[in-house]
Amino acid sequence: MITQALRRTGQWYSIPLLLLLWQFSVSSGLVESRLLPSLGRVWGALVANLDNGVLIYHTGITLSRAAAGFVLAGAIGIPFAMSMARSVTARNLFEPIFFFGYPIPKIALFPVFTYVFGIGSPSKIAFTFLECLYPIVVTSYLGFRGIPNRLIWTAQNMGTPPAATLWRVMLPAALPSIFAGLRVALPISIIVIVLTEMIGDSRGLGYYISVSGTRFEFQNVYAAMLVIGVCGFVLDRILLWLRRRMVHWEREPAA
Amino acid sequence: MLAPYLSVPSSITVALWELAADGELHPAMLSSLYRLVLGFVGGTAAGVLVGLAAGVIPVVRYFFDPLVAFLYSIPKIAFLPVFLLLFGLGHASKISIIAFSCFFPVFIASRHAVLAVNKLLIWCARNMGTPGPTLFFRVMVPAAAPQLFAGVRIGLAHAFVILFAAELIGSQGGLGTLIAEGEEAARFDLMFAGIVVFAMLGFASDRALMAIRRRVLRGQIIGTVEQVVR
């Protein structure tokens, strides 16, 4: 019991160690404290900004945009992947778009998105949708294609109607791949939202970080990063929990 | 018919030709590539080395695991103000933030790859008296290579995103600046030309990476159905 607890703390020693190092290097004056504010000041900024609601306001905006883009990409991407796997016409039509477009950095299109959808939330949501769509469609498409034929044949042999084959056989068989794609897309949605907010917006955590950086209020920058980190971690855990609930017959891969 | 901020392929081609002819495209492309390659190579090398070390040596793993678990979900572009202040507006800030953001996916992939190597292979090699270094370089690294390349590919994609954002937010020279200038001057054909060049650069470097992968893994991918996006 105690040895196990010791081993647990032994595996997490790096974070307190680095925090100590941080505190020491700031208080001894090795690093300029304007660039790296002391831990106490970061914590103070975090508490103060959570208290007066500024950080909560920006976090709410960022999270709602990321969620909108992500959910939209999932809701459209998964049926899309399914139809690509099932219909030859859809496959011939869309496979080149997704497979050639996959390695292209789509971020370069962001200026165009701002022109088409305006500078506020719609352009960010649309862009997040596009960035999340690719991993979701490609991964779930490969999952649908990888379903062993004998599963479908067996179902058809026993007289399963097409709709039931889709819902009770194909969808469950592809669920692990679908969740793999969602798990790739989730951090992308947060990254893209923060990034586009940094490029041009007046709300959201990305804006908050860039404006605090130019004002030399680096304690606020670190506080906002902390909030983003916690949000990303919690969202990932939620997705993993959902996967455990829905794909109860298969354990998730490590990490 | 068409909104003024959109453009058609023919005028984009003309704009591309114009940019190439007056010598604007060449230096912008070169400085973007310079930042990308140095940052990507640096971050990937660090990620592979530390990741392999973390896979083999528990102490290294315990040091990096909690750090990476926390930092991974933070968009690395959030560190841009810090990097800009440390390294200025020139090449150094872009190279360092690209390297920083490439490190994480590569580290995670190589750490997991080493840990996921089939234990039978290692036991066999040990049984036949393979010395430690040979075991590492001839058994573990080749066995971990396919997964490692998956991480490197994600790192490359991250590198392009960070490069574009960093050049757009604060930079001198580079394709991002070229696109932003075209946008500000309302020369949307120039903006699209820059976007096309950036996209082609990303596509070409991904293909180059996949070609290297096929060459390095040529022994391992014979007779398997490759489930990679080609």
Chai-1 contact restraints between the chains, C-beta under 6 A:
chainA,res_idxA,chainB,res_idxB,connection_type,confidence,min_distance_angstrom,max_distance_angstrom,comment,restraint_id
A,Q11,B,Y62,contact,1.0,0.0,6.0,A-B,restraint_1
A,W12,B,P66,contact,1.0,0.0,6.0,A-B,restraint_2
A,S14,B,F63,contact,1.0,0.0,6.0,A-B,restraint_3
A,S14,B,P66,contact,1.0,0.0,6.0,A-B,restraint_4
A,S14,B,L67,contact,1.0,0.0,6.0,A-B,restraint_5
A,I15,B,P66,contact,1.0,0.0,6.0,A-B,restraint_6
A,L35,B,L85,contact,1.0,0.0,6.0,A-B,restraint_7
A,F99,B,V229,contact,1.0,0.0,6.0,A-B,restraint_8
A,Y102,B,V229,contact,1.0,0.0,6.0,A-B,restraint_9
A,P103,B,F203,contact,1.0,0.0,6.0,A-B,restraint_10
A,P103,B,D206,contact,1.0,0.0,6.0,A-B,restraint_11
A,I104,B,A199,contact,1.0,0.0,6.0,A-B,restraint_12
A,I104,B,G202,contact,1.0,0.0,6.0,A-B,restraint_13
A,I104,B,F203,contact,1.0,0.0,6.0,A-B,restraint_14
A,P105,B,F160,contact,1.0,0.0,6.0,A-B,restraint_15
A,P105,B,G202,contact,1.0,0.0,6.0,A-B,restraint_16
A,I107,B,V161,contact,1.0,0.0,6.0,A-B,restraint_17
A,I107,B,F164,contact,1.0,0.0,6.0,A-B,restraint_18
A,A108,B,F164,contact,1.0,0.0,6.0,A-B,restraint_19
A,A108,B,I195,contact,1.0,0.0,6.0,A-B,restraint_20
A,A108,B,F198,contact,1.0,0.0,6.0,A-B,restraint_21
A,A108,B,A199,contact,1.0,0.0,6.0,A-B,restraint_22
A,P111,B,E183,contact,1.0,0.0,6.0,A-B,restraint_23
A,Y115,B,Y5,contact,1.0,0.0,6.0,A-B,restraint_24
A,V138,B,V229,contact,1.0,0.0,6.0,A-B,restraint_25
A,L142,B,Q227,contact,1.0,0.0,6.0,A-B,restraint_26
A,P187,B,S73,contact,1.0,0.0,6.0,A-B,restraint_27
A,I191,B,P75,contact,1.0,0.0,6.0,A-B,restraint_28
A,V194,B,P75,contact,1.0,0.0,6.0,A-B,restraint_29
A,L195,B,I77,contact,1.0,0.0,6.0,A-B,restraint_30
A,L195,B,A165,contact,1.0,0.0,6.0,A-B,restraint_31
A,I199,B,L168,contact,1.0,0.0,6.0,A-B,restraint_32
A,I209,B,A78,contact,1.0,0.0,6.0,A-B,restraint_33
A,G213,B,P81,contact,1.0,0.0,6.0,A-B,restraint_34
A,V221,B,P81,contact,1.0,0.0,6.0,A-B,restraint_35
A,M225,B,I74,contact,1.0,0.0,6.0,A-B,restraint_36
A,M225,B,A78,contact,1.0,0.0,6.0,A-B,restraint_37
A,I228,B,I74,contact,1.0,0.0,6.0,A-B,restraint_38
A,G229,B,F70,contact,1.0,0.0,6.0,A-B,restraint_39
A,G229,B,S73,contact,1.0,0.0,6.0,A-B,restraint_40
A,G229,B,I74,contact,1.0,0.0,6.0,A-B,restraint_41
A,G232,B,S73,contact,1.0,0.0,6.0,A-B,restraint_42
A,F233,B,S73,contact,1.0,0.0,6.0,A-B,restraint_43
A,A255,B,H112,contact,1.0,0.0,6.0,A-B,restraint_44
